[in-house]
Amino acid sequence: MIHWIGKTNGGIAIYETEVQDSIELLDELMMEGIIQPYWEMGSQLAYFLAQENQEFKDMYESLPANELKKFNLKKLLHNMSENDILNLIKKCDDQAYEQVVTFR
């Protein structure tokens, strides 16, 4: 179980959640607007995913957003470790400058 708290650069908590794993956490943070979805232009998540995966990078650089949205992100994430996904989430700090992750 992962307990996540996102805070502004002033230390104010903006979102808190508890999820089963890092993939569920990433999904929830995208749905809540804490992390900009990978198919949107200028997304930090897309930038960092492109550094991790050549196939995603090629698609991100060549496809429009509506086509990129069809990319199987879950498949890519299942090939990453839990720690790698959490590090990816922590890099996406536009909305949650400070992130506190604890395991229960």
C-alpha positions as CSV (number, residue, x, y, z in Angstrom):
1,M,0.0,0.0,0.0
2,I,1.3,3.4,-1.0
3,H,0.3,6.6,0.9
4,W,1.1,9.7,-1.2
5,I,0.8,13.4,-0.3
6,G,1.4,16.2,-2.8
7,K,2.3,19.7,-1.6
8,T,2.8,23.1,-3.2
9,N,6.3,24.7,-3.0
10,G,4.9,26.5,0.1
11,G,4.3,23.2,1.8
12,I,0.5,23.2,1.6
13,A,-1.0,19.8,0.9
14,I,-3.0,19.8,-2.3
15,Y,-3.8,16.1,-2.6
16,E,-3.5,13.0,-0.6
17,T,-4.3,9.4,-1.5
18,E,-3.7,5.8,-0.7
19,V,-3.3,3.2,-3.4
20,Q,-2.2,-0.4,-4.0
21,D,0.7,0.3,-6.3
22,S,2.6,2.9,-8.3
23,I,0.7,2.3,-11.5
24,E,-2.6,3.0,-9.7
25,L,-1.0,6.1,-8.2
26,L,0.1,7.4,-11.6
27,D,-3.4,6.8,-13.0
28,E,-5.1,8.6,-10.2
29,L,-2.7,11.6,-10.3
30,M,-3.4,12.0,-14.0
31,M,-7.1,11.7,-13.5
32,E,-7.0,14.4,-10.7
33,G,-4.9,16.8,-12.8
34,I,-1.9,16.6,-10.5
35,I,0.2,15.1,-13.3
36,Q,-0.5,16.2,-16.9
37,P,-1.4,13.2,-19.1
38,Y,1.4,11.8,-21.4
39,W,-0.6,12.6,-24.5
40,E,-0.8,16.4,-23.8
41,M,1.7,18.7,-25.3
42,G,4.4,19.8,-22.9
43,S,3.7,17.0,-20.4
44,Q,6.5,16.4,-17.9
45,L,5.4,12.7,-17.8
46,A,5.8,12.4,-21.6
47,Y,9.2,14.0,-21.5
48,F,10.4,11.6,-18.8
49,L,8.8,8.5,-20.4
50,A,10.5,9.4,-23.7
51,Q,13.8,9.3,-21.9
52,E,12.9,5.8,-20.5
53,N,11.5,4.2,-23.6
54,Q,12.5,4.6,-27.3
55,E,9.2,3.3,-28.7
56,F,7.3,5.9,-26.7
57,K,9.8,8.6,-27.7
58,D,9.3,7.8,-31.4
59,M,5.5,8.0,-31.0
60,Y,5.6,11.1,-28.9
61,E,7.7,12.9,-31.5
62,S,5.5,11.9,-34.5
63,L,1.9,11.3,-33.5
64,P,-0.9,13.8,-32.7
65,A,-2.3,13.8,-29.2
66,N,-5.4,11.8,-30.1
67,E,-3.2,9.0,-31.6
68,L,-0.7,9.1,-28.7
69,K,-3.5,8.6,-26.3
70,K,-3.9,5.1,-27.7
71,F,-0.4,4.2,-26.6
72,N,-0.5,1.2,-24.2
73,L,1.0,3.0,-21.1
74,K,0.2,0.1,-18.8
75,K,2.3,-2.3,-20.8
76,L,5.3,0.1,-20.6
77,L,4.8,0.6,-16.9
78,H,4.5,-3.1,-16.2
79,N,8.0,-3.4,-17.6
80,M,9.3,-0.9,-15.1
81,S,10.0,-1.5,-11.4
82,E,7.8,0.0,-8.7
83,N,10.7,2.2,-7.7
84,D,11.3,3.5,-11.3
85,I,7.6,4.4,-11.6
86,L,7.7,6.2,-8.2
87,N,10.8,8.1,-9.4
88,L,8.9,9.0,-12.6
89,I,6.0,10.4,-10.5
90,K,8.3,12.4,-8.3
91,K,9.9,14.1,-11.4
92,C,6.5,15.3,-12.4
93,D,6.4,18.2,-10.0
94,D,4.5,21.0,-11.8
95,Q,1.5,20.7,-9.4
96,A,3.0,18.8,-6.5
97,Y,6.4,20.4,-5.9
98,E,6.9,18.3,-2.8
99,Q,5.8,14.7,-2.7
100,V,5.8,12.5,0.4
101,V,5.6,8.7,-0.3
102,T,5.2,6.2,2.5
103,F,4.5,2.5,2.4
104,R,2.0,0.8,4.6
